[in-house]
Amino acid sequence: MDQHVKDLLDEFEESKESLNIINEFLVSFLKKIICEDNKIFVAGIETRVKTRESLEGKLNLKGHKYKSIKDITDLVGARVITFYSDQVDFIASLIEKNFKIDYDNSIDKRKLYEVDRFGYMSLHYICQLPKELFYDEKHKEINDIRFEIQMRTSLQHVWATIFHDTGYKSDVEVPKEYIRRLARLEGLLEIADDEFLVIRNDIDEYRKKIRSLVSKGEFKDISLNIDSYKNYLSLDPYRYLINKIASITGADVEDVSYLRFYEIFLDLGIKSLSEVEQMRIIHSEDAYKLSLAQLGGTDIDIISSSVAIQNILIIYVIKQKKGREALKSLLDMISGRNVSDSYVDKIMEQTKPIVMI
């Protein structure tokens, strides 16, 4: 080890405290601006301070390039791992807004188009902390220290890790046969990375379309799925009926989620949103009559908002002549337990004059 390398390592040790401060600030600040402020769900945010052993290995190879420890730009490194490639650019814009960027030494490896380097197609920014973002009177040198922030997708990260583990920077040359097989897998991962983004965008467009159609009351040809059902519920379609039912005794309404009825609709063979809406329109009046039979003469002062949809479903099953067993199965699903035979018989009796059984 020559004297210059020793001097740089000594300088590194003297800077250790400042490097650790930068590292701790980075991990908390990146989580704040990415996850908390912008609600971006990422695969990971990693930070590290370079170890002495790693730095020594680097300096033994190319220590002559550096006059001072401040010339080394990756003593502190952060990596943001995203799920989608377009998130890389958005996070990069956040980095640009908050840090000083050394664009001359930063690199967008995505633009190099090296066919065998999918895992290294990440965006690397060399940054500094501006004083208005962070300043420590005891460690004024912190604002002069440069550090690296890498941004890449999770599949790029997985590939880079695997490629590194299987031979990159190895002392033993990996046979071309294995490199070729790795390259084939690399191509599949790159296609998958692109497809995940396309599929996500297509799903987002589908959801926007469903929201638009449902908000306009256009239910035709909209299949019943959890997204369309949630959008349907956002219209509060059962509000008029439950308020009408509550007026029977002057009760207050306790609002509960209707999401649990989604599985019940599916179990009944309902496949489209228009069927759900038609069931509401056709059976609401009879559902109200059933509620009269249930609540008339009582002094109940609070009822669940689920009574409306519950009684619509009961009337539907009875009118479809699905039988007593189907009614019991429905009541079991609604209550979340095995209801008694006497309760099923009671409901059957209450519905007789309504549906003319």
N, C-alpha and C positions, 0 to 999 in steps of 0.2 A: 504494500500500500504506500503510494507516494505521499509527500507532505501536503500537497494541495487537497487530496482526498481527506486526509486527517483533519485539516483545517475546516473543510466543509462539514464534516461529521461533528466536529466540536461546535460549530456554529448552529448546526441542527439541534444539538442537545440544549443549547442556550435558548433556542426558540420554542422548545417543546411546550412550555406553558401557554404561550400565545397560540400555538397550533391547536392545542386542546380546547382553548376558548372558542376559536373559530369553528372547530368541529361540533362542539356542543350547541353553539348558536345555530349552525346550519341545520342540524337535524330538527330542532324545534321550529325554526322559521319556515323551512320548506313544508313541513306538515301543516303549518298555519295557513300559508298562502295557497297551498294546493288543495288540501283536504278540508280544512275548516272554512276558509273564506270562499272558495270556489266549488266546494262539494264534489271534487273529482276523486273517484275511487281508484286508487292505483294499486299495483301489485306489491310495491315496496319502495321505501326510501332508505337508502343506505349511506352511511358516512364513515370515514375512517381517517386516521392519521397514519402516514407511512411509517413502517417500522424501521429501526436503525439497520437491521439486516437487509431489508429490501433496498433501502437507500444506498447502502454500501455496495451492494451488487451492481446497482445502476451506475454509481460513481466510478467503480473500477472499470467499467466499460466505456463511459463517456464523460468522466468528470472534468475533462479539459474544456468542455462546452460551457461550464458554469464558473463565473467569477465569484459569485456570492450565492448563498443559500436561497436568496430571494429570486434568483434566476430560475429556480426549479418550481414549476407551476403545479405539481401534483402532490406536494407534501400533505395537503389536505384534499380529500376527494369525496364527492357526493355522487350518488347515482339514483336517479328517479326511474323506476320501472313501471311503464304504463301497460294498459291492456290493449289499447288501440293506437295505431300509428298517428292519427290526427291529434291525439292528446300530446304527443311530443312537441308539436309546433305551438300548441296553446300554452304548455308549461314553459316553453322557451320564451314566449312573450312575457310571462310572469317574471322569469329570471331577468330579462332585459329591463323591465320596469323597476326592479328592486336592487340590482347589483350593477357595478361598473364592469363592463365587458371589454376584455382585451381581444378585439376581433382579429387582430393580426395573428394571434397564436391560437385562436379558437378554430374548430374545424367541424364541418358538417360532412361526416363520412358517408351519409346517405347519397351524396352527390358524386361520389367517386366511382360508383357503379362497378366495383370489382366483383366479378361473377362468383368468386369463392369466398366472399366475405360478408354474407348476410348478417351473421352475428355481430359484426363490427360496424354495421351501418347505423351507428348512433350519432347523436349530436353532442359535441363536446364544447362547452363554454369555459374559457379561462376568465375567472372573475376576481373582483376585489370588493371588500365591504366599504361602501361609502360612509363617511362620518355621520351623515344624517340618519343612517340606518343603525349603525353600531359604533360606539366610541368608548374606549377605556383609557382613562387618564394614566393608569399604571402601565398600560401596554399599548403605547401610541403606535408601535410598529405594526400592529394588527392591520391597520388600514392600508399598509404597503405590501402585505403578503398576498400573493396570488394563489388561487386554489381552483380546482377543476370541478365542474358539475357535468355529469353525463346524463343524457336522456335517451332511453331506448325502450322498445316494447318487450313484453315478457317473453315472447318467443325468440326475439333476438338475444335476450339475456340468457335464456336456456341454451341456445345454440352456442353462444360465445363460451359459456361455461363448459359445455360438453367438448367443444373443439379444443379448448385450452387443456382440458383434462386428458384428452386422447392423443395429444402430440404437439400442440403448439408450444414453441419455445423449448422443445425437448432436446436433450443431448443425443437422443437416438432418432435417426431419420425414420419417419413412418412410411412404409411402402405405398407406392402410388395406388395400388389396388384398394387399400383402405381409404385413402384420401378421396378416391373416386366414389366409393360407396357413401362416404360422409357428404360429399357434394350433392349426391342424389337426394339424400334426406334433407339437406339444406334447402334445395329447391322446393321440396314439399312444404317445409316450414314457411318459406317466403310466400308461397301461394296461400297457405292457411292464414298468414298474417293479413294479407290483402283481403281475403274472403271474410274474415271476422269483421273487418271494417265495413265491407259492402253489406253484409247481412245485418249488422247493427243499424246502418243507415236505412236499409229497406224496412226493417221492423219499426224504426222511428217514423218513417213516412206512412206506414200502415196505421200506426197508432194515431197519427195526426188525422188521417182520412177518417178513421172510425170516430174520433172525437167530433169532427166536423159534421159527419152524417147524423150521429146520435143527437148532437145539439140542435139539429134542424128537424128532428123527429122522423128522419128517414131510416127506418129499420129494415127495409126490404133487402134481402140478400146478405145481411150481416150475420155471420155465423156466431153462435153463442160460445164465447170463450171468456176467460177471466178478464181480459182487457175490455172487451165490448160490454161485458156485464157491469164492470166498475163505471164505465162511462154512462151506461144506462142509469145506474143508481145515482149518479151525480145530478140527474134531472129531478130527483126526489119524486118518482112517479106514484108512490103510495101515500103521499102526504094528505091529499084530499080525503082519501078513504079513512085513514087512521084518525084524522081530526073529526070526521063524521061519526066514527065509532066511539071516540072519546066523549062526544056530546051526549051519548045515551045516558051516561051517569054523571056527566060534568067532570070526568077524570082528567088528570094531567097525563101527558104522554112522555114516557121515558124512551128516548131515542137509543136504539141499539143497531149494530151492524147487520146488514142484510147479506153479507158475503157468504155466510154459512148456507144460504139457500141455493147458492150456485150449484153445489153438488147434488142437491135435491132435484133441481131442474134437469140436470144431466141424467140422473137416475130415472126420471120420468120419460126420458127419450126426447126432451126438448132440444132442438138443434140450432135454432136461429133466434135472434133477438126479436124478430117480428112475432114469433110464437109466444114469447114471454109477454110482449105488449098486448097481443090479442087476448091472452088469458086474463090479463088485468082488466081490459075493457069489457070483455064478455061476462066475467064472473064477479066483478066488483059489487054489483047490487045484491046479488045473492050472498056474497061474503058479508055484506052489511046486515042482511036479514039473519044470517047465522050468528052474528055478533049480538043482535037484539035478543035472540033466544038464549044466548050465553050470559048476557049482562043485564037484561031487563029485570027490574025488581031488586037489583043488588045495589049496594052503596060503595062499590069499588071506586077509590079515588085516584088510582094511578094504574095505567096499563102500558104494556110494552108496545113499541111501534111495530114489532114483528107480528102482532095480531092480524094486521091487514093482509099481509102476504100469506100468512099461515092459513087464514080462512079461505083466501082465494084458492090455494092449493087443495084444501079439503074439498071445496065445491067442485073443483076440476076433476079430482079423482072420483068422486061420487058420480058426477054427470057422465064421465067417461065409462061408467059401469065397470071399473077395474076390480070391483069386489072388496069384500071386507078385509081380506088379507093385504091387499094393496093399501087400504086405508090405514091398517095397523102399521104397516111398514113405513108409511109416510109419517105417522104420528111418532113412531120410534125415532126416525131421523130428526124430526123437529125438536123433540124433547131431549134427544141424546141419551135415551134410556129405553128399556123395554116397558112400554106402557101396559097397564092392566086391561084385561078383556072388558071389564065393566066401563072403563073410560072409552074404549072403542064403541061399545054399545050405546053409550050416552051420546056420542057424536053422531052415530047413525040415526038415533031417534031425533036429535035436533035438526038434522038435515032433511028428514022425510017430508015434512010439509013444504019445504023450500023447493026440492027437486022432484017432488011428486013421485017418490018411489012406490 
